[in-house]
């Protein structure tokens, strides 16, 4: 898990249960994307909630989730930290 902490002490990350984030204080969680199958069982990533692209298809959900995480880290989480 990548945890970004800004100079004011605000922590941001892609949510996971790897850490008990409530130990850091009050949480604010919002959806960044949707990973859903289509009628043929192919998986698609929709990053519309953060004004991002749609991409896919992926044969496996795990592959779609990995692509989703990589895009969010590179285009939202880490860019906002610079």
Rosetta blueprint (number, residue, H / E / L):
1 X L
2 X L
3 X E
4 X E
5 X E
6 X L
7 X L
8 X L
9 X L
10 X L
11 X E
12 X E
13 X E
14 X L
15 X L
16 X L
17 X L
18 X L
19 X L
20 X L
21 X H
22 X H
23 X H
24 X H
25 X L
26 X L
27 X L
28 X L
29 X L
30 X L
31 X L
32 X L
33 X L
34 X E
35 X E
36 X E
37 X E
38 X L
39 X L
40 X L
41 X L
42 X L
43 X E
44 X E
45 X E
46 X E
47 X L
48 X H
49 X H
50 X H
51 X L
52 X L
53 X L
54 X E
55 X E
56 X E
57 X E
58 X E
59 X L
60 X L
61 X H
62 X H
63 X H
64 X H
65 X H
66 X H
67 X H
68 X H
69 X H
70 X H
71 X H
72 X H
73 X H
74 X H
75 X H
76 X H
77 X H
78 X H
79 X H
80 X H
81 X L
82 X L
